Amino acid sequence: KPVSLDFRLVDAAGQPASGMELYMGMQGHAVVARRDLAVFAHLHPMGTVPMAALMAFGAPHSMNPAIASAVSFPYGFPQPGSYRIWVQMKRKGVVLTVPFDCEVK
Protein backbone atom coordinates (compact mmCIF):
# COMPACT_ATOMS: atom_id res chain seq x y z
CA LYS A 1 0.00 0.00 0.00
CA PRO A 2 1.53 3.34 -1.01
CA VAL A 3 2.16 5.77 1.84
CA SER A 4 3.65 9.22 2.24
CA LEU A 5 6.66 9.36 4.55
CA ASP A 6 6.50 12.90 5.95
CA PHE A 7 9.34 14.61 7.83
CA ARG A 8 9.89 18.15 9.04
CA LEU A 9 12.92 19.92 10.41
CA VAL A 10 12.27 22.29 13.31
CA ASP A 11 14.49 24.64 15.27
CA ALA A 12 15.10 24.56 19.04
CA ALA A 13 11.82 26.44 19.62
CA GLY A 14 9.84 23.87 17.60
CA GLN A 15 9.32 26.27 14.68
CA PRO A 16 9.98 25.37 11.03
CA ALA A 17 13.73 25.57 10.43
CA SER A 18 15.02 28.41 8.27
CA GLY A 19 18.00 28.41 5.93
CA MET A 20 17.00 25.28 4.05
CA GLU A 21 18.93 24.48 0.85
CA LEU A 22 18.68 21.96 -1.94
CA TYR A 23 20.82 18.87 -1.40
CA MET A 24 22.03 17.21 -4.61
CA GLY A 25 19.36 19.19 -6.46
CA MET A 26 16.45 18.14 -4.25
CA GLN A 27 14.67 19.11 -1.05
CA GLY A 28 15.88 15.92 0.59
CA HIS A 29 16.81 12.28 0.17
CA ALA A 30 15.89 9.17 2.11
CA VAL A 31 17.02 5.58 2.37
CA VAL A 32 14.71 2.82 3.60
CA ALA A 33 16.20 -0.49 4.73
CA ARG A 34 14.61 -3.46 6.41
CA ARG A 35 16.70 -4.57 9.40
CA ASP A 36 17.71 -7.83 7.68
CA LEU A 37 18.61 -5.80 4.53
CA ALA A 38 16.14 -7.80 2.41
CA VAL A 39 14.70 -4.40 1.37
CA PHE A 40 16.76 -1.33 0.44
CA ALA A 41 15.52 1.77 -1.41
CA HIS A 42 16.84 5.28 -2.10
CA LEU A 43 13.92 7.74 -2.24
CA HIS A 44 13.36 11.19 -3.73
CA PRO A 45 10.55 13.62 -2.83
CA MET A 46 8.87 13.35 -6.23
CA GLY A 47 9.33 9.61 -6.43
CA THR A 48 12.22 7.57 -7.70
CA VAL A 49 13.14 8.78 -11.17
CA PRO A 50 16.53 8.95 -12.88
CA MET A 51 18.44 12.17 -12.15
CA ALA A 52 19.18 12.53 -15.88
CA ALA A 53 15.44 12.68 -16.60
CA LEU A 54 14.90 15.33 -13.92
CA MET A 55 17.74 17.42 -15.30
CA ALA A 56 16.59 17.03 -18.91
CA PHE A 57 13.02 18.13 -18.19
CA GLY A 58 13.68 20.56 -15.34
CA ALA A 59 13.00 19.49 -11.78
CA PRO A 60 9.82 21.05 -10.33
CA HIS A 61 11.69 22.70 -7.45
CA SER A 62 13.84 24.75 -9.83
CA MET A 63 10.96 27.22 -10.17
CA ASN A 64 10.70 27.82 -6.42
CA PRO A 65 13.75 29.30 -4.68
CA ALA A 66 12.21 28.90 -1.19
CA ILE A 67 12.98 25.46 0.22
CA ALA A 68 10.51 24.17 2.79
CA SER A 69 11.62 22.60 6.06
CA ALA A 70 9.26 19.67 5.45
CA VAL A 71 9.71 16.89 2.93
CA SER A 72 7.58 13.90 1.87
CA PHE A 73 8.60 10.73 0.10
CA PRO A 74 6.11 8.42 -1.65
CA TYR A 75 6.83 4.79 -0.85
CA GLY A 76 5.19 1.39 -0.60
CA PHE A 77 6.77 -1.00 1.88
CA PRO A 78 7.03 -4.33 0.01
CA GLN A 79 7.25 -6.53 3.11
CA PRO A 80 6.39 -6.30 6.80
CA GLY A 81 9.21 -5.99 9.30
CA SER A 82 11.44 -3.63 11.23
CA TYR A 83 12.78 -0.78 9.11
CA ARG A 84 15.24 2.06 9.52
CA ILE A 85 14.73 5.22 7.46
CA TRP A 86 17.55 7.75 7.05
CA VAL A 87 16.48 11.24 5.94
CA GLN A 88 18.90 13.85 4.64
CA MET A 89 18.20 17.57 4.32
CA LYS A 90 20.57 20.51 3.97
CA ARG A 91 20.40 23.58 6.22
CA LYS A 92 22.80 26.52 6.19
CA GLY A 93 25.45 24.56 4.29
CA VAL A 94 25.28 21.47 6.54
CA VAL A 95 23.81 18.14 5.43
CA LEU A 96 21.79 16.66 8.29
CA THR A 97 21.23 12.90 8.36
CA VAL A 98 18.70 11.57 10.86
CA PRO A 99 17.62 7.93 11.35
CA PHE A 100 14.06 6.86 12.17
CA ASP A 101 12.84 3.38 13.11
CA CYS A 102 9.43 1.96 12.25
CA GLU A 103 7.63 -1.36 12.35
CA VAL A 104 5.56 -2.30 9.28
CA LYS A 105 2.74 -4.75 9.98
All heavy atoms as an XYZ file, in Angstrom:
793
protein
N       0.846     -1.180      0.000
C       0.000      0.000      0.000
C       0.894      1.246      0.000
O       1.728      1.401      0.880
C      -0.894     -0.035      1.244
C      -1.726      1.186      1.431
C      -2.566      1.051      2.688
C      -3.163      2.390      3.044
N      -3.897      2.349      4.287
N       0.722      2.119     -0.976
C       1.533      3.340     -1.014
C       1.238      4.245      0.184
O       0.093      4.380      0.621
C       1.094      4.024     -2.310
C       0.417      2.969     -3.110
C      -0.162      1.994     -2.124
N       2.284      4.828      0.716
C       2.158      5.774      1.837
C       3.004      7.000      1.526
O       3.816      7.004      0.612
C       2.605      5.153      3.180
C       1.729      3.971      3.558
C       4.064      4.748      3.138
N       2.816      8.028      2.320
C       3.649      9.220      2.245
C       4.466      9.282      3.530
O       3.900      9.353      4.626
C       2.771     10.469      2.098
O       3.584     11.617      2.053
N       5.768      9.229      3.400
C       6.659      9.355      4.546
C       6.955     10.844      4.704
O       7.620     11.446      3.861
C       7.944      8.562      4.316
C       7.763      7.076      4.018
C       9.105      6.431      3.689
C       7.112      6.379      5.198
N       6.412     11.460      5.749
C       6.496     12.902      5.947
C       7.441     13.242      7.086
O       7.330     12.677      8.179
C       5.103     13.472      6.257
C       4.091     13.159      5.170
O       4.462     13.197      3.992
O       2.923     12.885      5.516
N       8.352     14.183      6.839
C       9.336     14.607      7.834
C       9.414     16.128      7.819
O       9.234     16.753      6.773
C      10.719     14.023      7.511
C      10.718     12.525      7.455
C      10.483     11.869      6.259
C      10.933     11.773      8.599
C      10.459     10.479      6.202
C      10.914     10.385      8.554
C      10.685      9.740      7.357
N       9.687     16.707      8.982
C       9.890     18.155      9.035
C      11.036     18.469      9.976
O      11.247     17.785     10.978
C       8.623     18.886      9.445
C       8.094     18.541     10.801
C       6.708     19.168     11.029
N       6.195     18.700     12.285
C       6.239     19.398     13.415
N       6.746     20.611     13.415
N       5.771     18.901     14.519
N      11.782     19.480      9.615
C      12.917     19.924     10.410
C      12.487     21.174     11.163
O      11.989     22.120     10.559
C      14.108     20.218      9.498
C      15.426     20.544     10.170
C      15.917     19.356     11.001
C      16.467     20.913      9.129
N      12.648     21.145     12.483
C      12.268     22.289     13.311
C      13.491     22.805     14.065
O      14.464     22.080     14.279
C      11.140     21.921     14.306
C       9.870     21.532     13.558
C      11.559     20.809     15.238
N      13.401     24.064     14.487
C      14.491     24.643     15.266
C      14.293     24.323     16.748
O      13.354     23.602     17.116
C      14.610     26.155     15.013
C      13.366     26.936     15.421
O      12.545     26.429     16.231
O      13.212     28.073     14.942
N      15.142     24.851     17.603
C      15.096     24.559     19.042
C      13.775     24.987     19.681
O      13.356     24.415     20.683
C      16.267     25.240     19.745
N      13.098     25.963     19.086
C      11.817     26.437     19.619
C      10.635     25.662     19.047
O       9.485     25.958     19.353
C      11.660     27.930     19.320
N      10.916     24.670     18.199
C       9.841     23.873     17.604
C       9.216     24.513     16.376
O       8.200     24.040     15.877
N       9.824     25.581     15.869
C       9.321     26.271     14.679
C       9.988     25.701     13.429
O      11.090     25.153     13.501
C       9.617     27.774     14.791
C       8.928     28.440     15.968
C       7.421     28.280     15.912
O       6.791     28.555     14.897
N       6.834     27.788     16.997
N       9.342     25.844     12.262
C       9.978     25.367     11.029
C      11.376     25.966     10.883
O      11.571     27.167     11.074
C       9.039     25.861      9.925
C       7.708     25.975     10.608
C       8.017     26.418     12.022
N      12.341     25.128     10.573
C      13.729     25.574     10.433
C      13.870     26.506      9.234
O      13.220     26.323      8.208
C      14.647     24.372     10.285
N      14.730     27.491      9.375
C      15.025     28.405      8.269
C      16.372     28.027      7.668
O      17.105     27.209      8.212
C      15.063     29.849      8.783
O      16.097     29.970      9.747
N      16.700     28.644      6.553
C      17.999     28.411      5.932
C      18.116     27.094      5.194
O      19.216     26.575      4.997
N      16.984     26.548      4.764
C      17.002     25.278      4.049
C      17.570     25.463      2.643
O      17.374     26.493      2.008
C      15.593     24.688      3.956
C      14.929     24.449      5.313
S      15.890     23.448      6.456
C      15.975     21.911      5.557
N      18.310     24.453      2.172
C      18.929     24.480      0.847
C      18.670     23.159      0.140
O      18.400     22.142      0.790
C      20.435     24.674      0.988
C      20.840     25.934      1.719
C      22.331     25.969      2.023
O      23.094     25.166      1.455
O      22.733     26.810      2.852
N      18.771     23.196     -1.180
C      18.685     21.955     -1.935
C      19.910     21.111     -1.630
O      21.005     21.628     -1.440
C      18.618     22.229     -3.437
C      17.376     22.940     -3.948
C      17.500     23.168     -5.445
C      16.116     22.171     -3.613
N      19.718     19.804     -1.583
C      20.817     18.865     -1.398
C      20.829     17.944     -2.610
O      19.845     17.263     -2.878
C      20.648     18.085     -0.094
C      21.687     17.011      0.114
C      23.033     17.303     -0.021
C      21.322     15.727      0.428
C      24.000     16.316      0.157
C      22.272     14.743      0.622
C      23.608     15.045      0.480
O      24.563     14.076      0.653
N      21.911     17.958     -3.356
C      22.027     17.209     -4.606
C      20.817     17.486     -5.501
O      20.223     16.585     -6.078
C      22.201     15.717     -4.335
C      23.534     15.390     -3.695
S      23.960     13.632     -3.669
C      22.695     12.942     -2.620
N      20.428     18.764     -5.573
C      19.364     19.193     -6.462
C      17.952     18.941     -5.988
O      17.006     19.190     -6.722
N      17.788     18.456     -4.750
C      16.448     18.145     -4.245
C      16.277     18.640     -2.816
O      17.240     18.920     -2.120
C      16.194     16.638     -4.295
C      16.189     16.091     -5.670
S      15.765     14.347     -5.651
C      16.084     13.969     -7.349
N      15.021     18.680     -2.400
C      14.669     19.113     -1.048
C      15.190     18.151      0.013
O      15.448     18.545      1.143
C      13.150     19.218     -0.984
C      12.590     19.795      0.258
C      11.073     19.845      0.184
O      10.476     19.561     -0.843
N      10.460     20.188      1.287
N      15.370     16.912     -0.344
C      15.882     15.917      0.588
C      16.026     14.569     -0.084
O      15.621     14.384     -1.233
N      16.632     13.666      0.623
C      16.813     12.284      0.165
C      16.503     11.372      1.346
O      16.651     11.772      2.498
C      18.255     12.036     -0.293
C      18.621     12.809     -1.506
N      18.618     12.261     -2.762
C      18.992     14.101     -1.666
C      18.976     13.186     -3.645
N      19.219     14.310     -2.997
N      16.124     10.152      1.049
C      15.886      9.169      2.110
C      16.336      7.795      1.644
O      16.341      7.495      0.446
C      14.409      9.130      2.497
N      16.715      6.985      2.610
C      17.019      5.577      2.369
C      16.156      4.768      3.326
O      16.055      5.095      4.507
C      18.513      5.267      2.599
C      18.772      3.777      2.643
C      19.357      5.917      1.509
N      15.533      3.736      2.803
C      14.713      2.824      3.599
C      15.367      1.451      3.534
O      15.657      0.955      2.446
C      13.270      2.735      3.046
C      12.467      1.688      3.787
C      12.586      4.091      3.105
N      15.617      0.857      4.697
C      16.199     -0.494      4.725
C      15.508     -1.324      5.796
O      15.310     -0.859      6.923
C      17.692     -0.433      5.009
N      15.119     -2.538      5.398
C      14.607     -3.458      6.408
C      15.795     -3.943      7.222
O      16.915     -4.043      6.716
C      13.871     -4.628      5.754
C      12.877     -5.271      6.736
C      11.978     -6.216      6.051
N      12.675     -7.493      5.924
C      12.086     -8.618      5.578
N      10.807     -8.640      5.284
N      12.776     -9.723      5.486
N      15.594     -4.223      8.491
C      16.695     -4.573      9.400
C      17.544     -5.736      8.902
O      18.752     -5.760      9.111
C      16.163     -4.903     10.805
C      15.651     -3.716     11.558
C      16.788     -2.853     12.003
N      16.285     -1.758     12.815
C      17.030     -1.019     13.565
N      18.316     -1.242     13.648
N      16.528     -0.032     14.240
N      16.936     -6.696      8.204
C      17.708     -7.827      7.681
C      18.296     -7.532      6.297
O      18.881     -8.400      5.669
C      16.853     -9.093      7.637
C      15.679     -8.992      6.666
O      15.524     -7.955      5.976
O      14.901     -9.961      6.592
N      18.122     -6.291      5.819
C      18.612     -5.803      4.529
C      17.982     -6.507      3.322
O      18.504     -6.412      2.210
C      20.138     -5.849      4.450
C      20.851     -4.991      5.501
C      22.356     -5.124      5.350
C      20.423     -3.534      5.395
N      16.854     -7.180      3.530
C      16.143     -7.798      2.413
C      15.457     -6.734      1.549
O      15.091     -7.000      0.413
C      15.110     -8.801      2.918
N      15.284     -5.527      2.099
C      14.697     -4.400      1.370
C      15.623     -3.209      1.536
O      16.065     -2.909      2.649
C      13.290     -4.047      1.921
C      12.745     -2.805      1.242
C      12.333     -5.219      1.759
N      15.937     -2.541      0.415
C      16.760     -1.330      0.444
C      16.280     -0.431     -0.683
O      16.162     -0.877     -1.826
C      18.244     -1.674      0.240
C      19.137     -0.467      0.289
C      19.704     -0.054      1.484
C      19.403      0.270     -0.863
C      20.523      1.065      1.530
C      20.217      1.384     -0.819
C      20.780      1.788      0.380
N      15.979      0.838     -0.377
C      15.516      1.769     -1.407
C      16.024      3.171     -1.120
O      16.041      3.606      0.032
C      13.993      1.779     -1.458
N      16.445      3.866     -2.168
C      16.839      5.279     -2.097
C      15.663      6.071     -2.657
O      15.243      5.832     -3.787
C      18.102      5.500     -2.918
C      18.529      6.936     -2.985
N      19.662      7.322     -3.645
C      17.995      8.069     -2.490
C      19.807      8.629     -3.548
N      18.796      9.105     -2.853
N      15.138      7.019     -1.867
C      13.922      7.743     -2.244
C      14.187      9.214     -2.524
O      15.072      9.823     -1.919
C      12.893      7.646     -1.120
C      12.566      6.253     -0.596
C      11.564      6.345      0.544
C      12.061      5.359     -1.700
N      13.366      9.763     -3.419
C      13.363     11.191     -3.727
C      11.966     11.742     -3.444
O      10.981     11.000     -3.522
C      13.715     11.429     -5.190
C      15.088     10.970     -5.550
N      15.364     10.283     -6.704
C      16.268     11.083     -4.898
C      16.652     10.009     -6.758
N      17.221     10.477     -5.663
N      11.855     13.045     -3.153
C      10.553     13.621     -2.832
C       9.489     13.452     -3.913
O       8.320     13.276     -3.601
C      10.859     15.106     -2.606
C      12.283     15.135     -2.203
C      12.933     14.020     -2.979
N       9.867     13.486     -5.178
C       8.868     13.355     -6.235
C       8.767     11.929     -6.757
O       8.200     11.684     -7.796
C       9.140     14.344     -7.368
C      10.370     14.061     -8.190
S      11.942     14.557     -7.484
C      11.769     16.285     -7.231
N       9.315     10.993     -6.005
C       9.333      9.606     -6.429
C      10.712      9.254     -6.956
O      11.580     10.109     -7.091
N      10.913      8.009     -7.250
C      12.218      7.566     -7.703
C      12.253      7.615     -9.225
O      11.623      6.793     -9.888
C      12.514      6.151     -7.178
O      12.435      6.206     -5.758
C      13.893      5.681     -7.568
N      12.957      8.616     -9.728
C      13.139      8.782    -11.165
C      14.615      9.046    -11.414
O      15.310      9.563    -10.543
C      12.285      9.950    -11.718
C      10.812      9.631    -11.643
C      12.587     11.236    -10.972
N      15.112      8.708    -12.591
C      16.528      8.949    -12.883
C      16.868     10.443    -12.834
O      16.109     11.278    -13.324
C      16.704      8.404    -14.302
C      15.567      7.456    -14.500
C      14.439      8.004    -13.679
N      18.004     10.777    -12.227
C      18.437     12.166    -12.149
C      18.575     12.779    -13.541
O      18.263     13.946    -13.739
C      19.764     12.268    -11.395
C      19.648     12.063     -9.900
S      18.600     13.283     -9.092
C      19.567     14.768     -9.324
N      19.028     12.007    -14.518
C      19.184     12.530    -15.877
C      17.841     13.009    -16.433
O      17.765     14.034    -17.107
C      19.796     11.468    -16.782
N      16.765     12.280    -16.133
C      15.438     12.682    -16.599
C      15.007     13.978    -15.928
O      14.446     14.870    -16.573
C      14.426     11.573    -16.329
N      15.252     14.098    -14.623
C      14.899     15.329    -13.921
C      15.650     16.518    -14.498
O      15.082     17.595    -14.693
C      15.217     15.201    -12.426
C      14.291     14.328    -11.613
C      14.797     14.222    -10.176
C      12.880     14.870    -11.634
N      16.926     16.330    -14.766
C      17.738     17.423    -15.295
C      17.310     17.784    -16.722
O      17.251     18.959    -17.077
C      19.215     17.042    -15.242
C      19.735     16.927    -13.814
S      21.395     16.249    -13.705
C      22.316     17.627    -14.366
N      16.962     16.784    -17.521
C      16.585     17.028    -18.912
C      15.270     17.803    -19.015
O      15.109     18.650    -19.882
C      16.474     15.700    -19.666
N      14.334     17.502    -18.118
C      13.016     18.125    -18.194
C      12.814     19.230    -17.177
O      11.756     19.835    -17.115
C      11.928     17.059    -18.055
C      11.936     16.100    -19.201
C      12.472     14.840    -19.045
C      11.449     16.469    -20.444
C      12.505     13.940    -20.111
C      11.483     15.593    -21.512
C      12.006     14.320    -21.343
N      13.799     19.488    -16.337
C      13.681     20.555    -15.342
C      12.940     20.067    -14.126
O      11.757     19.764    -14.186
N      13.634     19.942    -13.021
C      13.005     19.495    -11.778
C      11.991     20.533    -11.316
O      12.214     21.731    -11.470
C      14.063     19.258    -10.706
N      10.862     20.119    -10.750
C       9.816     21.052    -10.330
C      10.311     22.103     -9.337
O       9.851     23.220     -9.358
C       8.760     20.168     -9.676
C       9.094     18.779    -10.040
C      10.522     18.743    -10.500
N      11.248     21.755     -8.464
C      11.687     22.703     -7.447
C      12.503     23.847     -8.036
O      12.704     24.855     -7.388
C      12.497     22.008     -6.356
C      13.679     21.268     -6.887
N      14.726     21.891     -7.527
C      13.963     19.948     -6.912
C      15.608     20.988     -7.907
N      15.175     19.811     -7.557
N      12.990     23.710     -9.258
C      13.844     24.745     -9.830
C      13.088     26.056    -10.033
O      13.689     27.101    -10.191
C      14.449     24.270    -11.151
O      13.428     24.012    -12.085
N      11.752     26.017    -10.008
C      10.958     27.223    -10.174
C      10.698     27.910     -8.841
O      10.200     29.007     -8.812
C       9.632     26.869    -10.842
C       9.813     26.328    -12.254
S       8.259     25.894    -13.024
C       7.947     24.305    -12.255
N      10.998     27.266     -7.731
C      10.696     27.815     -6.421
C      11.973     27.927     -5.596
O      12.466     26.924     -5.099
C       9.667     26.919     -5.703
C       9.264     27.483     -4.369
O       9.696     28.572     -3.980
N       8.432     26.757     -3.658
N      12.493     29.156     -5.416
C      13.745     29.304     -4.680
C      13.611     29.051     -3.176
O      14.590     28.772     -2.510
C      14.150     30.749     -4.956
C      12.866     31.439     -5.251
C      11.978     30.416     -5.901
N      12.400     29.144     -2.620
C      12.210     28.900     -1.188
C      12.113     27.400     -0.939
O      11.277     26.720     -1.521
C      10.942     29.594     -0.702
N      12.966     26.893     -0.081
C      12.980     25.464      0.218
C      12.287     25.259      1.558
O      12.677     25.851      2.568
C      14.433     24.928      0.285
C      15.205     25.294     -0.984
C      14.442     23.427      0.536
C      14.604     24.786     -2.259
N      11.276     24.431      1.575
C      10.510     24.174      2.795
C      11.313     23.325      3.765
O      12.223     22.597      3.372
C       9.201     23.473      2.447
N      10.949     23.403      5.040
C      11.622     22.601      6.065
C      10.910     21.269      6.276
O      11.218     20.537      7.207
C      11.698     23.373      7.380
O      10.391     23.625      7.861
N       9.956     20.959      5.402
C       9.258     19.669      5.450
C       9.440     18.978      4.104
O       9.522     19.633      3.067
C       7.772     19.873      5.742
N       9.527     17.659      4.153
C       9.706     16.892      2.925
C       8.905     15.602      3.038
O       8.741     15.056      4.130
C      11.211     16.603      2.669
C      11.812     15.756      3.762
C      11.434     15.968      1.311
N       8.354     15.143      1.920
C       7.581     13.903      1.870
C       8.138     13.009      0.779
O       8.567     13.492     -0.279
C       6.110     14.201      1.572
O       5.544     14.964      2.603
N       8.113     11.718      1.053
C       8.604     10.729      0.104
C       7.507      9.699     -0.131
O       7.047      9.058      0.814
C       9.836     10.006      0.660
C      10.976     10.915      0.999
C      11.131     11.402      2.284
C      11.895     11.293      0.032
C      12.182     12.236      2.610
C      12.950     12.134      0.347
C      13.088     12.608      1.637
N       7.068      9.497     -1.387
C       6.112      8.424     -1.653
C       6.828      7.082     -1.598
O       7.936      6.939     -2.111
C       5.614      8.744     -3.065
C       6.731      9.518     -3.696
C       7.415     10.263     -2.578
N       6.194      6.106     -0.944
C       6.827      4.791     -0.852
C       5.774      3.739     -0.518
O       4.779      4.024      0.139
C       7.913      4.789      0.230
C       8.730      3.507      0.257
C       9.514      3.148     -0.818
C       8.685      2.658      1.345
C      10.252      1.973     -0.821
C       9.421      1.480      1.365
C      10.202      1.152      0.272
O      10.918     -0.013      0.272
N       6.027      2.535     -0.947
C       5.190      1.392     -0.599
C       6.083      0.308     -0.022
O       6.915     -0.241     -0.746
N       5.952      0.040      1.253
C       6.767     -1.004      1.882
C       6.389     -2.355      1.272
O       5.231     -2.749      1.322
C       6.539     -1.028      3.400
C       7.120      0.156      4.108
C       6.346      1.275      4.371
C       8.444      0.155      4.530
C       6.882      2.373      5.025
C       8.992      1.243      5.178
C       8.204      2.361      5.426
N       7.349     -3.078      0.690
C       7.028     -4.330      0.006
C       6.815     -5.519      0.937
O       6.213     -6.512      0.537
C       8.243     -4.568     -0.885
C       9.361     -3.913     -0.156
C       8.754     -2.714      0.526
N       7.339     -5.416      2.164
C       7.249     -6.534      3.106
C       7.087     -5.979      4.520
O       7.600     -4.902      4.817
C       8.529     -7.377      3.074
C       8.886     -7.937      1.731
C      10.292     -8.555      1.723
O      11.053     -8.438      2.670
N      10.639     -9.222      0.638
N       6.424     -6.722      5.395
C       6.390     -6.297      6.799
C       7.758     -6.476      7.443
O       8.626     -7.168      6.895
C       5.359     -7.239      7.429
C       5.283     -8.420      6.531
C       5.672     -7.950      5.156
N       7.958     -5.832      8.571
C       9.208     -5.994      9.300
C       9.651     -4.712      9.968
O       8.972     -3.693      9.937
N      10.826     -4.786     10.573
C      11.443     -3.629     11.225
C      12.295     -2.891     10.202
O      13.146     -3.499      9.543
C      12.327     -4.079     12.388
O      11.530     -4.684     13.385
N      12.075     -1.590     10.086
C      12.780     -0.776      9.107
C      13.504      0.381      9.785
O      13.068      0.874     10.823
C      11.802     -0.180      8.086
C      11.306     -1.171      7.072
C      10.253     -2.036      7.374
C      11.862     -1.244      5.806
C       9.781     -2.948      6.438
C      11.400     -2.146      4.866
C      10.354     -2.996      5.191
O       9.903     -3.888      4.270
N      14.577      0.812      9.155
C      15.240      2.064      9.520
C      15.169      2.958      8.288
O      15.422      2.512      7.172
C      16.682      1.847      9.940
C      17.374      3.197     10.219
C      18.523      3.078     11.138
N      18.001      2.971     12.502
C      18.772      2.952     13.573
N      20.085      3.004     13.457
N      18.255      2.863     14.777
N      14.825      4.223      8.529
C      14.733      5.224      7.460
C      15.722      6.334      7.802
O      15.669      6.896      8.897
C      13.307      5.803      7.368
C      12.293      4.686      7.152
C      13.227      6.850      6.261
C      10.856      5.113      7.355
N      16.623      6.634      6.876
C      17.547      7.751      7.050
C      17.069      8.877      6.144
O      16.846      8.667      4.951
C      18.968      7.378      6.637
C      19.650      6.410      7.545
C      20.441      6.699      8.619
C      19.634      4.982      7.451
N      20.905      5.540      9.189
C      20.423      4.474      8.491
C      19.012      4.078      6.585
C      20.621      3.114      8.689
C      19.200      2.727      6.782
C      19.999      2.250      7.823
N      16.912     10.070      6.712
C      16.483     11.237      5.944
C      17.613     12.256      5.942
O      18.211     12.519      6.984
C      15.200     11.855      6.542
C      14.804     13.116      5.789
C      14.064     10.849      6.530
N      17.876     12.818      4.759
C      18.899     13.852      4.635
C      18.279     15.128      4.092
O      17.542     15.104      3.103
C      20.014     13.422      3.691
C      20.855     12.296      4.233
C      22.018     11.977      3.320
O      21.839     11.770      2.131
N      23.210     11.935      3.893
N      18.589     16.239      4.775
C      18.199     17.570      4.325
C      19.393     18.493      4.567
O      20.238     18.202      5.411
C      16.968     18.068      5.091
C      15.724     17.225      4.870
S      14.334     17.732      5.900
C      13.760     19.173      5.018
N      19.443     19.589      3.826
C      20.570     20.508      3.967
C      20.077     21.849      4.524
O      19.123     22.432      4.007
C      21.245     20.715      2.607
C      22.523     21.505      2.670
C      23.185     21.527      1.296
C      24.489     22.282      1.311
N      25.081     22.297     -0.042
N      20.762     22.310      5.584
C      20.401     23.576      6.220
C      21.668     24.387      6.484
O      22.589     23.897      7.137
C      19.669     23.318      7.534
C      19.255     24.593      8.233
C      18.498     24.295      9.510
N      17.993     25.518     10.063
C      18.064     25.839     11.352
N      18.607     24.996     12.215
N      17.590     26.985     11.776
N      21.683     25.600      5.974
C      22.805     26.520      6.187
C      24.148     25.868      5.877
O      25.097     25.951      6.650
C      22.773     27.063      7.609
C      21.529     27.877      7.913
C      21.542     28.426      9.323
C      20.272     29.238      9.569
N      20.216     29.795     10.920
N      24.207     25.153      4.753
C      25.445     24.559      4.293
C      25.815     23.228      4.925
O      26.835     22.645      4.585
N      24.984     22.723      5.841
C      25.282     21.467      6.537
C      24.242     20.415      6.159
O      23.037     20.650      6.256
C      25.276     21.672      8.073
C      25.503     20.357      8.797
C      26.323     22.703      8.468
N      24.724     19.249      5.727
C      23.814     18.138      5.431
C      23.513     17.411      6.738
O      24.420     16.942      7.427
C      24.430     17.157      4.407
C      23.507     15.965      4.180
C      24.705     17.880      3.094
N      22.243     17.339      7.069
C      21.790     16.662      8.288
C      21.252     15.294      7.910
O      20.435     15.176      6.993
C      20.698     17.487      8.968
C      21.082     18.935      9.280
C      19.856     19.743      9.646
C      22.111     18.964     10.392
N      21.699     14.260      8.588
C      21.229     12.896      8.358
C      20.658     12.383      9.663
O      21.356     12.350     10.679
C      22.376     11.984      7.897
O      22.972     12.537      6.717
C      21.863     10.584      7.591
N      19.380     12.002      9.641
C      18.701     11.569     10.861
C      18.034     10.216     10.612
O      17.307     10.053      9.632
C      17.652     12.607     11.301
C      16.947     12.169     12.570
C      18.291     13.981     11.487
N      18.265      9.232     11.500
C      17.617      7.928     11.348
C      16.285      7.872     12.100
O      16.121      8.506     13.146
C      18.623      6.973     11.988
C      19.287      7.801     13.055
C      19.318      9.211     12.515
N      15.363      7.121     11.554
C      14.057      6.865     12.174
C      13.794      5.369     12.077
O      14.111      4.750     11.074
C      12.945      7.612     11.430
C      13.081      9.101     11.461
C      13.825      9.763     10.485
C      12.491      9.847     12.471
C      13.964     11.146     10.503
C      12.622     11.236     12.494
C      13.362     11.882     11.520
N      13.205      4.808     13.103
C      12.841      3.381     13.112
C      11.329      3.244     13.038
O      10.589      4.053     13.602
C      13.351      2.694     14.371
C      14.873      2.626     14.411
O      15.468      2.352     13.358
O      15.455      2.864     15.479
N      10.872      2.218     12.305
C       9.434      1.958     12.248
C       9.214      0.454     12.079
O      10.069     -0.277     11.603
C       8.759      2.748     11.138
S       9.156      2.233      9.474
N       8.041      0.039     12.474
C       7.626     -1.362     12.348
C       6.466     -1.394     11.366
O       5.447     -0.716     11.559
C       7.189     -1.900     13.708
C       6.852     -3.364     13.717
C       8.088     -4.246     13.561
O       9.203     -3.828     13.950
O       7.935     -5.378     13.044
N       6.598     -2.158     10.291
C       5.558     -2.296      9.282
C       4.851     -3.608      9.514
O       5.479     -4.658      9.556
C       6.170     -2.217      7.865
C       5.104     -2.457      6.809
C       6.867     -0.886      7.657
N       3.564     -3.554      9.703
C       2.742     -4.746      9.982
C       2.346     -5.441      8.698
O       2.162     -4.850      7.684
C       1.477     -4.364     10.766
C       1.773     -3.672     12.073
C       2.324     -4.627     13.066
C       2.583     -3.888     14.367
N       3.299     -4.620     15.321
